[in-house]
Amino acid sequence: MAIGFRPTDDDERIIEHFKREGESTSDVLRRGLRSLERLAWEEQARADMARLALEDLSDEPDAWEYDEDGNIRVVGTDVVVASRKDTDR
């Protein structure tokens, strides 16, 4: 796919300002698109945080528990994660 783009003088100024050594105009535009994508993700994350800010999980059952050896066990499964004292770290 090819996309045509006719930058205005101001667009060219911005592109040149953000162009890194060895970068093409396309590289700068790609970075700009990634930045817009990241901003949209951050906006959605902030909206989700605001929506969930008052969520109270204290009445929810725990999804995991510690066993008698200090390991973490996922409730209702046989999945156990060894405690740090039992690992090589």
C-alpha positions as CSV (number, residue, x, y, z in Angstrom):
1,M,0.0,0.0,0.0
2,A,1.3,3.5,-0.8
3,I,-0.1,6.6,0.8
4,G,0.4,10.0,-0.7
5,F,1.3,12.9,1.7
6,R,1.9,16.5,0.7
7,P,3.3,18.2,3.8
8,T,2.7,21.8,4.4
9,D,5.6,24.0,5.4
10,D,4.7,23.5,9.0
11,D,4.6,19.7,8.5
12,E,8.1,19.8,7.0
13,R,9.4,21.9,9.9
14,I,8.0,19.4,12.4
15,I,9.4,16.4,10.4
16,E,12.9,18.0,10.2
17,H,12.8,18.9,13.8
18,F,12.1,15.3,14.8
19,K,14.2,13.6,12.2
20,R,17.1,11.6,13.8
21,E,20.4,11.1,12.1
22,G,20.1,8.6,9.2
23,E,16.3,8.6,9.3
24,S,14.0,9.1,6.4
25,T,10.8,11.1,6.4
26,S,9.0,7.8,6.3
27,D,10.8,6.8,9.5
28,V,9.7,10.0,11.3
29,L,6.1,9.5,10.2
30,R,6.2,5.9,11.4
31,R,7.5,7.0,14.8
32,G,4.7,9.6,14.9
33,L,2.1,6.9,14.2
34,R,3.5,4.7,16.9
35,S,3.4,7.7,19.3
36,L,-0.3,8.3,18.4
37,E,-1.1,4.7,19.0
38,R,0.7,4.8,22.4
39,L,-1.3,8.0,23.3
40,A,-4.5,6.3,22.5
41,W,-3.6,3.3,24.6
42,E,-2.7,5.6,27.5
43,E,-6.0,7.5,27.2
44,Q,-7.9,4.2,27.3
45,A,-5.9,3.1,30.3
46,R,-6.7,6.3,32.1
47,A,-10.4,5.9,31.3
48,D,-10.3,2.4,32.6
49,M,-8.5,3.5,35.8
50,A,-11.1,6.2,36.4
51,R,-14.0,3.7,35.7
52,L,-12.5,1.1,38.1
53,A,-11.2,3.5,40.8
54,L,-14.1,2.8,43.2
55,E,-14.2,-1.0,42.5
56,D,-14.2,-2.9,45.7
57,L,-12.7,-6.4,45.5
58,S,-12.7,-7.1,49.2
59,D,-15.8,-9.3,49.0
60,E,-14.4,-11.3,46.1
61,P,-12.8,-14.7,46.8
62,D,-9.0,-14.9,46.6
63,A,-7.6,-16.4,43.4
64,W,-4.5,-17.6,45.2
65,E,-3.3,-18.6,48.6
66,Y,-0.2,-19.5,50.4
67,D,0.3,-23.2,51.4
68,E,2.0,-24.3,54.6
69,D,5.5,-24.1,53.0
70,G,5.0,-20.5,51.8
71,N,4.4,-21.5,48.2
72,I,1.7,-19.7,46.2
73,R,-1.2,-22.0,45.1
74,V,-3.8,-20.9,42.5
75,V,-7.1,-21.7,44.1
76,G,-9.0,-24.6,42.4
77,T,-6.0,-25.8,40.5
78,D,-2.9,-27.8,41.0
79,V,-0.7,-24.8,40.0
80,V,1.9,-24.0,42.6
81,V,4.6,-21.4,42.4
82,A,7.6,-22.0,44.7
83,S,8.4,-19.4,47.3
84,R,11.5,-17.3,46.7
85,K,13.3,-19.1,49.5
86,D,12.9,-22.3,47.5
87,T,14.3,-20.8,44.3
88,D,17.9,-20.2,43.3
89,R,17.4,-16.4,43.2
